[in-house]
Amino acid sequence: MGKVKIAKKDVWIDMTPMSDVMVLLLTFFMLTSTFVKQEPVKVNTPGSVSEIKVPEKNVLNILVSNDGKIFMSMDKTTDVQTTLEDVAGQFGLSLSPAEEKKFLNDPMWGVPMNDLKGYLALPKTEMPVAIKKYGIPTDSVPGKTGDAAMSEFQIWVKAAKNTNPDAKIAIKADEKTPYRIVKKIMSELQDMNENRYYLITQYKKQED
């Protein structure tokens, strides 16, 4: 008796629904993800039990390293561009389109205006290392603006707030930053009637 041959059939699985789900998940994570900007210096923030969250948008970030150097950033490139044009105009500094582009591509700014041209002339690969030795000065800049008592730090803050009045100020200082540095920054903000700002810390649960 001959063997009965069973016809073989290919198993076909429709992968279209799985592909649709993967694309939807990928799109979801792309739209909801928040990209963290690279900071010029590493900052270890002090611990705190406060659970108040800093807004993700319309924020003027002030970064203070452990040796007191100050850097800034804003979340909108258009705001940074307008702020730069304001401050550069006050110092009589004219930037070329290429220099302005390099400034806007930097995740944070923090170079004194007198050194800005030289910094922007550096190759792009050298800029992340070079910016670490600078920092926005908090000394008075007489003759540069209508208010001779203003510092470069205050000029940047004022220009940023003029650009975006809704911008919230957030200060992120290293836990080893001398208190006198942080106090000076707060004092300069208070002199500008900027009395509301966030202090970024690491959340630590309160021990029982």
SULBEL-V844163 format. One line per field, one symbol per residue. psi: psi as a letter, one per 20 degrees, with the letter a starting at -180 (. if undefined). Layout:
psi=???
//
This chain:
psi=pqqppppppppppojghhgggggggghghhhiqoppqpqhqppoqrqqjpjpqpqiqlpopoporijjppqrqqiphhgggggghgghhhjkppprhgghghghiphqqlpqhhigghgiiqqhhighghhhicqpqjqqnpihrhoiiqrhghgggghghhgnhipqpppoqqijpphhgghgghhhghhjkniprqoprpppppq.
//
